[in-house]
């Protein structure tokens, strides 16, 4: 069992990185913010998946899901 831990950790890290990159690509067109300027946080993987996105170029903050983003005031 202990020999499996490194593989589990690597797999978990790979999924986390992919998730952020995927969410940045989904968020960019919904917020009209460049992918490189989208910062993702507060990911909730329950259905429906939701997250917080910040457009670094203008400071706008959004609450998003896979189909829409709503600006938070």
Secondary structure, 3 states (H helix, E strand, C coil): CHHHHHHHHHHHHHHHHHHHHHHHHHHHHHHCCCHHHEEEEEEECCCCCEEEEEECCCCCEEEECCCCEEEEC
